[in-house]
Each structure stands twice: as C-alpha cells, then as structure tokens.
C-alpha cells in the first residue's frame, strides 16, 4: 500500500503577488482546483471504480462525492479498489493507492495539469510505501509530511521557470517576463497573470454556489472597481476598503497528531488504520463546513444593495482559512461575528468538538484574524501582507491564554487591526515601533492595547492568562468608543466630549505619559459626565500596567482610531453566545 501526498507550497505568495484582484481570485481558484478537481480527475483516469468523482459545482457537492461509497469506495488489501481519497481540499490531497505505478500516474497528471493551467503554482507529490496490516497510518502521515518538506527544499526555485534571456518586456502586473499583449488594456501580460485571470470568474461562481443554500439571492462584486462604484453610488461616506485574513489556531498540530485523538484501543492495525482514514476525512470535511457557515453568518455584517450585492469579495475560503476584501466600515464587525461564529459552529459540530476536546481539552476550536483597513487606491498585495502580520500579532493570544493542566494554548479568538491613514510606510514592525517606548531593548510603554480578544469571558474562566484576556477584551474597546461618541441628551448633534478635546488627549499621548495624564485630568474636570472615566486605564491615568508585564498600556488611541469603524447601535455587533 502507498500513501500519496500532493500539496501546493507558497500559496499566499502565489495568490497575492499582484495588485489585480481579478488575478488574486483566479489564483485562489487554481490553488483550490489543484487539490480537488485535478486530483479527482487523475483518480478517475487511472481507476475504473471512481466514476464522476470530479463532477461538482461547489464545496458541498465535493464533500458529498468524497463521502459517497460508490464514488469513493474504501480501499483494502483484499478488494479491487485501487485508489481511495482521504482528503481533498484547497491545495492539498491525501490518497491511499495500491500500486506505485498508479500513484506516480496520479502525481504526474496533477503536476502536468498545473504546469499547463497554472504556471507559477508550486506543487509536488510524495509517495510513501507501508504495510496496511502492520504500520500505523498516523505515523506514516507524519513521515510523508517530513519527506514532502525535504523534497520541496531540494526543488529548484520557482522563479527559474521564468528566465529573461534573451531580454524581454516585463508583465505590467506580476513583473514576470511578458508572453502576450492584452489589447483591451494595451498591457504586457505574463503567462502566469493570464492563467489567473482566466479562472477568476470560475472562482467567484464557486463561492456563489457555496452560499446559495443559505442566501440564494446574494451576489459578490467581480472586482474592486465594481465594489468602489457601488460605494460611490450608494454613499459618499464609504471610502474605506479592508483586507481581512483569518486562520484557525492549532489545526496543524491536530492533523499531525490525529491518531492520538481517536479511539483505536483493542483494534488491529488494519482496523485502526480504517478508523483513522474515516475520521480524518470527516474531520477535514466538517472543518470546511464550520468555516463556511461562519462566513455565511458574518455576511450579515454588510448591508445589501437593491441588486442584492454584498460588499465583500471572498478570496480564500476553505479549511480554517479565510481571506476577504470588503467594505472597510464593516470590517471589524464582520471579523468579530466570523470569529465568534467559528467558535460556536465548531462547538456544535459533534466530530470537531470530540477531537478538540481530546486535543485541546476544550470542545471547540478558535481562530485569529488581522484587519488592514485601507483607501481604495492602496496596493492590494501590500494590504494583504499587513493583514497577515496583524493576524500573526493576534496569535499572541496562544501564548498568553493557556490551559491550566497542559499549559498548551487554550481556544481563544482574537484580532488585530490597523487603519492605514499614511501609505508611506506599511511595515508592521515600523508601524508598531512608533507606538512603543523602549528603555534599551525593553518595551516600557504602549500607545495601543491590541490584539483584542472576542471570546466571551465565561468561556475562558479556568485558563491561565485570564487577566491578560480580560485586559484585552474587545468589550473594553467598545466601552471607550461609546464614551467618545456619547451625545448630549438635549442635542443629538452635539457630543459630550468635543472633537477638539479628543484630539488634545490624542496629541498628549505622543508627548509622554505625564503630559497625557495631565491633559486627561484637565479635560475630565472640565467635562463632568460619568462616561469620561471609561477612557482611563487606571485612576487618574490613561495608562494601566498590563497583567504579567511591566508595560504601561493605553487603549485610548485604539478607540479613537476604531470609532469610525464600530457601530455600537448595531445588534449584529454584539458578541454571540
């Protein structure tokens, strides 16, 4: 028996290497097809026991095909089934194959298809021989992933496919060697960019099919231009776009140690391997379902036009990954709803919750997200890179909130955000360094309190790091925004705290703690309303020492920046149970 792994590498760079949204959508679709449709086509070609396996319009039909015993029959040493698909998802497939020749044919078909249809996509396959009745499939899975990493490191760099000798013109979007002229825009285009654009419509159509069951009348813009045109026609206030990148916490470890979390006691090796295959397939499929349902729920964060156009364009949606470009005004609300819904969906899903309970000692999963809010003309690829860095910053929660028994990360969702007013510098470290004060190499003061935790306090009561999580709760940011937006009871057009005074406090933050606190006390004594004390971190100060550190932190600047992007009156903005 042979275990076959086919996987793409460098997906984020491949998808987001250009500033053309159409190419980003097409690249995402090509990555998806590499691990799904093309793999299933290869299985159909080399095996007569898998008719119509590759015929599907959306993720649900793909999942139905994989679970259909007629289309995807179970492999065993004593039957005539030559191939069984364990996992088939975006950019990755795992198969059981009886003959090495067939395994090589499947890999050859998929990689050749990628070379023709998706030049620039980095994909390869690995084959590992084992004995079904004597070897643990979980251990074999870990070995084949290590082999994949070694083989990938030995491959020539992807850029070597596109040499420039003799000298030729450059593609106007990707910077790669041009291969043709786009007469519609009089631009030089590379074969990579052309292939991505050719699949953009299919990518959007697949996502449309995905949400039809829940929201049959909704549609997505086909381009940022269409999204911006909608803003301009509906409201002059809609002048922000956002790139959001979300990723699950701890899923990689769960997949690699999967056999530890399933009941295989008193089973023979063959029985344990069969149980591993079935449960791994079901876990992978249900993870897709939970992510898609969370996305469906989060769509309600956006207003719909008369044409049922929803102001979000999903680029990556599968497994535990989500990347969208959307209306910046509702980006924070969308992200919060998505993260809370992802937790809820995984908690209610029997298969996911059972595995999570054994792996994490908590019967649900969590995720983190980064939100880059930008002006429409800002380069999209740079915005995505910032969103990814913000997501990684949000994953600090994995180190801070841990299980009291195992000291491993406790399922807790969080997000980090940045509103890019100045496009001159988009480097994450540079952005944050301007908001920090250091003594030598040690940070002593922060003018931000990010990331923000969105998991409800009652869900993390027993954790180590509960104080840190409460200190970074999103509800604290909402309370500060509420104080900034508070209106005079006698005049709805008048704020209790004038903008001029808010700007005074904001400017004071950059002049040092003593100046900032002095300005706050002066303004607090001048404007007598109860809510103004919410802006403070501690008594008589805008700052408060972060738990388990000696860093003075203020959340005032976060509240001022985010006030425009958080609608406190919207019921959808409330944290879901």
C-alpha positions in Angstrom: 0.0 0.0 0.0 1.1 3.6 -0.7 0.2 6.9 0.9 0.3 9.8 -1.5 0.5 13.4 -0.6 0.0 16.1 -3.2 0.4 19.7 -1.9 1.0 23.2 -3.1 3.5 25.5 -1.5 3.9 29.2 -1.2 0.1 29.7 -1.7 -0.1 33.2 -0.2 2.7 34.5 -2.4 1.2 32.9 -5.5 -2.3 34.3 -4.7 -1.4 37.8 -3.5 1.7 38.5 -5.6 -0.1 41.2 -7.7 -2.4 44.1 -7.1 -5.1 42.9 -9.5 -8.0 41.5 -7.6 -9.1 39.5 -10.6 -5.8 37.7 -10.7 -6.0 37.1 -6.9 -9.4 35.5 -7.3 -8.2 33.4 -10.2 -5.0 32.3 -8.3 -7.1 31.2 -5.4 -9.3 29.2 -7.7 -6.3 27.5 -9.3 -4.9 26.6 -5.9 -8.3 25.1 -4.9 -8.5 23.1 -8.1 -5.0 21.7 -7.7 -6.0 19.9 -4.5 -9.5 19.0 -5.6 -10.7 18.8 -9.2 -7.4 17.9 -10.8 -6.6 15.2 -8.2 -10.1 13.7 -8.6 -9.8 13.8 -12.4 -6.5 11.9 -12.1 -8.1 9.3 -9.8 -10.9 8.9 -12.4 -8.4 8.4 -15.2 -6.3 5.7 -13.5 -9.2 3.9 -11.8 -12.4 2.5 -13.1 -14.0 2.4 -9.6 -14.4 6.2 -9.3 -17.0 7.4 -11.9 -18.0 11.1 -11.9 -15.9 11.8 -8.7 -14.6 15.1 -10.1 -18.1 16.4 -11.1 -19.0 19.1 -8.6 -20.0 22.7 -8.6 -19.3 23.7 -5.0 -17.8 22.5 -1.8 -20.9 20.7 -0.6 -21.1 18.6 -3.8 -17.3 17.8 -3.4 -17.9 16.6 0.2 -20.9 14.5 -0.9 -18.7 12.8 -3.6 -15.9 12.1 -1.1 -18.4 10.5 1.4 -20.2 8.5 -1.3 -19.0 4.9 -1.1 -19.9 4.3 -4.7 -17.8 7.2 -6.0 -15.0 6.9 -3.4 -15.0 3.3 -2.2 -12.9 2.1 0.7 -9.6 0.5 -0.2 -8.5 -2.8 1.4 -5.8 -5.4 0.6 -8.4 -8.0 -0.4 -10.6 -5.9 -2.7 -10.2 -4.5 -6.2 -10.3 -0.8 -5.2 -7.0 0.8 -6.4 -7.4 4.3 -5.0 -9.1 5.9 -2.1 -9.2 9.7 -1.5 -8.8 10.5 2.2 -8.6 14.3 2.0 -9.2 16.6 -1.0 -9.2 20.3 -0.2 -7.7 23.5 -1.4 -4.1 23.0 -2.3 -3.8 19.6 -0.7 -4.8 15.9 -1.2 -4.1 12.7 0.6 -4.7 9.4 -1.0 -4.3 5.7 -0.5 -3.1 3.8 -3.5 -2.3 0.1 -4.0 0.2 0.3 -6.9 3.3 2.5 -7.1 2.7 2.9 -10.9 -0.8 4.3 -10.3 0.5 6.6 -7.6 3.1 8.1 -10.0 0.5 8.5 -12.7 -1.8 10.5 -10.4 1.1 12.8 -9.4 2.2 13.1 -13.0 -1.3 14.1 -14.1 -1.8 16.7 -11.4 1.6 18.3 -11.7 1.4 18.4 -15.6 -2.1 19.9 -15.3 -0.7 22.6 -13.0 2.2 23.4 -15.4 -0.3 23.9 -18.2 -3.2 25.5 -16.4 -1.5 27.3 -13.5 2.1 28.2 -14.4 3.8 29.6 -11.4 2.0 27.4 -8.9 4.4 25.4 -6.8 3.1 21.8 -6.4 4.6 18.4 -6.0 3.7 15.0 -4.8 5.3 12.4 -2.4 4.8 8.6 -2.2 5.4 6.5 0.9 5.2 2.7 1.0 3.8 1.0 4.0 2.0 -2.2 5.1 -1.7 -1.7 5.8 -1.8 -4.6 8.4 1.5 -3.7 10.2 2.1 0.1 10.1 0.4 2.9 11.9 -1.1 5.2 9.3 -0.8 8.2 11.6 2.9 7.8 11.9 3.2 7.2 8.1 1.3 10.5 7.6 3.8 12.4 9.7 6.7 10.8 7.8 5.3 11.7 4.4 4.9 15.3 5.5 8.5 15.4 6.6 9.5 13.9 3.3 7.5 16.5 1.5 9.4 19.3 3.3 12.7 17.7 2.3 11.7 17.3 -1.4 10.3 20.8 -1.6 13.6 22.2 -0.2 15.5 20.4 -2.9 13.4 21.6 -5.8 14.7 24.5 -8.0 13.3 27.9 -7.1 10.0 28.7 -8.9 11.5 31.8 -10.4 13.8 29.7 -12.6 10.8 28.7 -14.7 10.6 32.3 -16.0 14.1 33.3 -17.2 14.8 36.5 -19.0 17.4 35.6 -21.5 17.2 37.0 -24.1 15.9 40.3 -22.6 12.1 40.7 -23.0 9.5 43.0 -21.7 8.0 42.8 -18.3 4.5 41.9 -17.3 2.6 45.1 -16.1 1.1 43.3 -13.1 3.4 40.5 -12.0 6.8 41.7 -13.0 7.4 38.3 -14.8 8.5 38.0 -18.4 5.7 39.1 -20.7 4.3 36.5 -23.1 1.5 38.4 -24.9 -0.1 41.8 -25.3 -3.5 42.5 -23.7 -5.1 44.6 -26.4 -8.1 45.6 -24.3 -5.8 47.5 -21.9 -2.6 47.7 -24.1 -0.6 46.0 -21.3 2.1 43.3 -21.5 1.0 40.2 -19.7 2.8 37.1 -18.4 1.5 33.6 -18.9 1.1 33.4 -15.1 -1.1 36.5 -15.0 -3.2 35.3 -17.9 -3.9 31.9 -16.4 -5.0 33.6 -13.2 -7.4 36.0 -15.0 -8.8 33.1 -17.0 -10.1 31.4 -13.8 -11.3 34.5 -11.9 -15.0 34.1 -12.9 -15.0 30.4 -12.1 -13.6 31.3 -8.6 -16.4 33.7 -7.9 -19.0 31.3 -9.3 -17.8 28.6 -6.9 -18.3 30.9 -3.9 -21.7 31.9 -5.2 -22.7 28.3 -5.4 -21.4 27.7 -1.9 -23.7 30.3 -0.2 -26.8 29.7 -2.4 -28.4 27.4 0.1 -28.3 29.9 2.9 -28.5 33.1 0.9 -29.7 32.3 -2.6 -30.2 35.9 -3.8 -26.8 37.4 -2.8 -24.0 38.2 -5.3 -20.4 39.4 -5.0 -18.7 42.2 -6.9 -16.4 40.9 -9.6 -13.7 43.4 -9.0 -12.6 46.2 -6.7 -13.8 48.7 -9.4 -17.3 47.3 -9.1 -17.1 47.5 -5.3 -15.9 51.1 -5.4 -18.6 52.0 -7.9 -21.2 50.7 -5.6 -19.8 52.8 -2.7 -19.8 55.9 -4.9 -23.4 55.3 -6.0 -24.8 54.5 -2.5 -22.9 56.7 -0.1 -20.1 59.2 -0.2 -19.1 58.1 3.3 -18.0 54.7 2.1 -14.4 55.5 1.4 -12.5 52.6 3.0 -11.7 49.1 1.9 -10.4 46.3 4.1 -8.4 43.2 3.7 -9.1 40.5 6.3 -7.1 37.4 6.9 -8.2 34.8 9.4 -6.6 31.5 10.4 -7.5 28.7 12.8 -5.4 28.1 16.0 -3.6 24.8 16.4 -5.0 22.9 13.5 -1.6 21.9 12.1 -0.8 20.1 15.4 -4.2 18.4 15.5 -3.8 17.0 12.0 -0.2 15.7 12.6 -1.2 14.0 15.9 -4.6 13.0 14.8 -4.3 9.3 15.7 -3.8 10.3 19.3 -7.2 11.8 19.5 -9.3 8.9 18.1 -10.4 5.8 20.0 -8.4 2.9 18.5 -8.0 0.7 21.6 -8.3 -3.0 21.2 -8.3 -2.7 17.4 -6.0 -4.5 15.0 -3.6 -2.3 12.9 -5.9 -2.6 9.9 -9.0 -1.7 11.9 -7.1 1.3 13.4 -6.0 2.5 10.0 -9.5 2.3 8.6 -10.8 4.3 11.6 -8.0 6.8 11.1 -9.0 7.3 7.4 -12.7 7.7 8.0 -12.3 10.1 11.0 -9.6 12.2 9.3 -11.8 12.6 6.2 -14.9 13.5 8.3 -12.9 16.0 10.5 -11.5 17.7 7.4 -14.9 17.9 5.7 -16.6 19.2 8.9 -13.9 21.8 9.4 -14.7 23.2 5.9 -18.4 23.2 6.8 -17.8 25.1 10.0 -15.7 27.8 8.3 -18.3 28.2 5.5 -21.2 28.5 8.0 -19.3 31.1 10.0 -18.7 33.1 6.8 -22.4 32.8 5.9 -23.3 34.2 9.3 -20.7 37.0 9.1 -22.0 38.2 5.8 -24.9 39.8 7.7 -22.5 42.4 8.9 -22.8 44.1 5.5 -25.7 46.0 4.0 -27.2 44.7 0.8 -28.0 46.8 -2.2 -31.2 46.7 -4.2 -29.5 44.2 -6.5 -28.5 42.0 -3.5 -24.9 42.9 -4.0 -23.0 42.2 -0.8 -19.9 44.4 -0.3 -17.4 41.6 0.3 -15.3 39.5 -2.1 -14.0 36.2 -0.7 -10.6 35.2 -2.0 -9.8 32.2 0.2 -12.5 30.2 1.9 -11.7 26.7 3.0 -10.3 24.6 5.8 -9.6 27.0 8.6 -8.5 29.9 6.3 -10.4 33.0 5.3 -9.2 36.0 3.2 -11.6 38.6 2.0 -11.6 42.2 0.7 -14.6 44.2 1.8 -16.2 47.4 2.8 -13.8 48.8 5.5 -16.6 50.4 7.5 -18.0 47.0 8.5 -14.7 45.1 8.6 -14.4 44.9 12.4 -18.0 43.8 12.8 -17.6 41.1 10.1 -14.4 39.8 11.7 -15.9 39.7 15.2 -19.0 37.8 14.0 -16.9 35.4 12.0 -14.6 34.5 14.9 -17.5 34.1 17.3 -19.4 32.0 14.8 -16.4 29.8 14.1 -16.1 29.0 17.8 -19.9 28.3 18.0 -20.0 26.2 14.9 -17.1 24.0 16.0 -18.6 23.6 19.4 -21.9 22.4 18.0 -20.3 20.1 15.4 -20.0 16.7 17.0 -17.0 15.5 15.1 -15.0 18.7 15.5 -15.9 19.1 19.2 -14.9 15.5 20.1 -11.5 15.8 18.5 -11.0 19.3 20.0 -11.9 18.0 23.5 -9.1 15.4 23.3 -6.5 17.6 21.6 -7.2 20.9 23.4 -9.2 19.7 26.5 -11.9 22.1 25.3 -14.7 21.0 22.9 -14.3 23.8 20.3 -11.7 25.5 18.1 -10.7 29.1 17.8 -9.2 31.4 15.2 -7.3 34.7 14.9 -7.6 37.5 12.3 -5.8 40.5 11.0 -7.7 43.5 9.6 -5.9 46.0 7.4 -8.3 49.0 6.6 -7.1 51.0 3.6 -8.1 53.5 1.0 -9.4 52.0 -2.3 -6.3 53.0 -4.3 -3.8 51.4 -1.9 -1.9 48.4 -3.4 -3.8 45.3 -2.5 -0.9 43.0 -2.2 0.7 45.2 0.4 -2.5 45.4 2.3 -2.7 41.6 2.4 0.9 41.4 3.8 -0.1 43.8 6.5 -3.2 41.8 7.3 -1.1 38.6 7.6 1.3 40.3 10.0 -1.7 41.6 12.0 -3.1 38.0 12.2 0.2 36.8 13.5 0.2 39.5 16.1 -3.3 38.4 17.1 -1.9 34.8 17.6 -0.1 36.2 20.7 -3.2 35.0 22.5 -2.0 31.4 22.0 1.0 32.2 24.3 -0.9 34.3 26.8 -4.1 32.2 27.3 -3.2 28.6 28.2 -4.8 25.5 29.7 -4.2 25.2 33.4 -3.4 21.5 33.2 -1.4 21.2 30.0 0.0 24.7 29.6 -1.0 24.4 25.9 -2.8 27.2 24.1 -6.5 27.4 25.1 -9.1 28.0 22.4 -9.4 31.8 22.4 -10.1 34.0 19.4 -8.7 37.5 18.8 -8.0 40.0 16.1 -5.6 42.9 15.5 -6.3 45.8 13.2 -4.7 48.9 11.7 -6.2 51.8 9.8 -3.7 53.0 7.2 -4.0 56.7 7.0 -0.5 57.1 5.8 0.7 54.8 3.0 4.3 55.9 3.1 5.2 53.1 5.5 3.3 49.8 5.7 5.9 47.7 7.5 4.2 46.2 10.6 7.2 46.4 12.9 7.8 50.1 11.9 4.1 50.9 12.5 4.1 49.4 16.0 7.5 50.7 16.9 6.1 54.3 16.6 3.5 53.4 19.3 6.0 52.0 21.7 8.5 53.4 24.2 11.6 51.4 25.0 14.3 51.5 27.7 17.2 49.9 25.9 15.6 46.9 24.2 12.8 46.5 26.7 9.3 48.0 25.9 8.1 50.0 28.8 5.0 51.8 27.3 2.5 51.1 24.5 0.1 53.5 22.9 -2.1 50.6 21.8 -3.8 47.7 23.5 -4.0 45.3 20.5 -4.8 42.5 19.9 -8.4 42.3 21.1 -10.0 39.1 22.4 -13.5 38.3 21.2 -14.1 35.0 23.1 -16.6 35.6 25.9 -15.0 35.8 29.4 -17.2 32.9 30.6 -15.6 30.6 28.1 -12.1 31.1 29.4 -12.7 31.4 33.2 -10.5 28.4 34.1 -7.5 29.5 31.9 -4.1 30.7 32.8 -3.8 34.2 31.4 -7.5 35.1 32.2 -6.3 38.6 33.5 -4.5 39.2 30.3 -7.5 38.2 28.2 -9.8 40.5 30.2 -7.4 43.3 29.8 -7.6 42.9 26.0 -11.3 42.2 25.8 -13.0 43.8 22.8 -15.8 45.0 25.1 -13.3 47.4 26.7 -12.6 49.0 23.4 -16.4 49.3 22.7 -16.8 51.0 26.1 -14.2 53.6 25.3 -15.7 54.2 21.8 -19.1 54.6 23.5 -17.7 57.3 25.8 -16.1 59.1 22.8 -19.4 59.0 20.9 -21.7 59.9 23.7 -24.3 62.6 22.7 -25.9 65.4 24.7 -29.4 64.4 25.7 -30.7 67.8 24.8 -28.9 68.0 21.4 -28.3 64.8 19.4 -25.9 66.7 17.1 -23.6 67.6 20.0 -21.1 65.2 21.6 -20.5 65.4 25.3 -16.8 65.3 24.6 -15.9 67.7 21.7 -13.5 66.5 19.0 -11.1 69.2 19.9 -10.6 67.8 23.4 -10.3 64.2 22.0 -7.5 65.5 19.7 -5.8 67.2 22.7 -5.7 63.9 24.6 -4.5 62.0 21.4 -1.7 64.5 20.8 -0.7 64.3 24.5 -0.2 60.5 24.2 2.8 61.1 21.9 4.3 63.6 24.4 4.7 61.1 27.2 2.6 59.6 30.0 2.8 62.6 32.3 1.6 65.0 29.7 -1.2 62.7 28.5 -2.4 62.2 32.0 -2.3 65.9 32.8 -4.4 66.6 29.8 -6.9 63.9 30.6 -7.3 65.2 34.2 -7.8 68.7 32.9 -10.5 67.6 30.4 -12.1 65.2 32.9 -12.5 68.0 35.5 -13.9 70.4 32.8 -16.5 68.0 31.3 -18.5 66.4 34.0 -20.1 63.3 32.7 -19.7 59.8 34.1 -18.6 58.1 30.9 -15.4 60.0 30.5 -13.7 57.9 33.2 -14.1 54.9 30.9 -11.3 56.4 28.8 -8.9 56.0 31.7 -6.8 52.9 32.2 -6.5 53.4 35.9 -7.5 56.0 38.4 -6.3 59.5 37.3 -4.3 58.0 34.3 -4.9 57.0 30.7 -2.5 54.1 31.3 -2.6 50.8 33.1 0.0 48.2 33.7 -0.6 45.1 31.5 -1.0 41.9 33.6 2.1 39.8 33.9 4.3 42.6 32.4 5.6 45.9 33.5 4.4 47.7 30.4 2.1 50.7 30.7 -0.7 50.4 28.1 -3.5 52.8 27.0 -6.4 51.9 24.8 -7.4 55.4 24.0 -5.7 55.7 20.7 -7.3 52.4 19.6 -10.7 53.7 20.5 -10.1 57.0 18.6 -8.9 55.1 15.5 -11.7 52.5 15.6 -14.6 54.8 16.5 -15.4 55.3 12.8 -15.5 51.6 12.2 -17.5 50.3 15.1 -21.3 50.8 15.1 -22.4 50.3 18.7 -26.1 50.6 17.9 -26.0 47.5 15.6 -27.3 44.4 17.2 -25.2 42.2 15.0 -22.1 43.8 16.6 -23.0 42.2 19.9 -20.9 39.2 20.9 -22.7 35.9 20.2 -23.1 33.4 22.9 
